[in-house]
Amino acid sequence: RLSTQILFADLIPTSYAEERYKAYVNVASMSYQYRQYELAKKYFAKALSLSGEVDSLKKETGNLWERISQCEEMQKNYYSALLDLREALRFIQDPTM
């Protein structure tokens, strides 16, 4: 089921940014549940890049950084997790960034 979601997310045209964002977050969340943390980070990062480009998604940036931080923590990369969490806090405190 995860592989079909990955295929679906990657086939959505770039003109449908919000749908693509939702698909990326869905794939990342499923990957996290299946303990595929590297894949989850990759798709959270793709969603993060979309959230920076689309104004309606900018408010999600802090949440995405937090979820990337959780992936890092599960991989026992504690320093990277801390840096990502700081980035999340920066966006949560000032969402206009």
Secondary structure, DSSP 8 states (H G I E B T S, - for coil): -HHHHHHHHHHS-TT-HHHHHHHHHHHHHHHHHTT-HHHHHHHHHHHHHHHHH-GGGGGGHHHHHHHHHHHHHHTT-HHHHHHHHHHHHHHHH-TT-
